[in-house]
Amino acid sequence: MDMTIGELKMKKPFNKQKMVIRLTLVSIVILTLLAFVTFDYKDIRFLDAVILTAHTLKTMFFQPLLHHITFVEAVKYLCITLGLAFLTTLFGAVIALVLGLMAATNLSNPTLSIAVKGVVAFIRAVPTVLWVLIFAVAAGLGSVAAVIGMTFHSVSYLVKTYSESFEELDKGVIEALKASGANWVQIVFQAVLPSSITYLISWTFMRFEINFSVALAMGAAAGAGGIGFDMFMASSYYYDVREIGAITYLILTFAILLELIAGRIKKKLRVQK
């Protein structure tokens, strides 16, 4: 009656999810190879193109130099981009905090929770650039459309992360507070927010970093200004690869500083807890 190891392996149940993943990967590989075979290279010499690309990257990152703007102006434009990212994150975090409490299944009505999660899922499915362009129809291209569109998408992102953080709270704590006569507001401020503050700040900083990256793109795509517009001008109009390299290093330095600041804040919060 005993089954051997080989027989057990043969009777392993069919896993539909793994099969779908494998078929998807195989399809992607086949389509990629087919694309390389059928692609019209228009007499492009691949080896020459690789050499020229390497030379361009070498010039860009090993010989960076600002030509059309000064370093002070670059920092000023970077601060504008930072301002766009900060405003969108601030507005998004405040709105998402309220909606996140409504979306959390352990704090809200099930119907309301499903409704909020459904709406934000739809908003999150649409790329930020499209939301910016949609609002640009009403507000016109510029920083206003960029802030509204980025805030719209930030809210949908943060509602999901905030609500999941709230739902991780032990149900026993909530039941104990309800038994002691605490109302909904007291439960939120005495139990939910204090226990979730580290996660909330972590997710908010992550969204701030995302908004900073998006603000760079919106500087050119939506006319929002900032350092992104200068990078667009340097790449498309001046084709000054050395200036692109200098701006890239400036942005990279600032991104590293943001990460260090976020790490120190989260570390202090953990110590206080």
Secondary structure, DSSP 8 states (H G I E B T S, - for coil): ----HHHHHHT----HHHHHHHHHHHHHHHHHHHHHHH---TT--HHHHHHHHHHHHHHHHHS---SSS-HHHHHHHHHHHHHHHHHHHHHHHHHHHHHHHHH-TTTS-HHHHHHHHHHHHHHHHS-HHHHHHHHHHHH-TTHHHHHHHHHHHHHHHHHHHHHHHHHTS-HHHHHHHHHTT--HHHHIIIIIHHHHHHHHHHHHHHHHHHHHHHHHHHHHHS---SHHHHHHHHHHTS--HHHHHHHHHHHHHHHHHHHHHHHHHHHHHHHH-
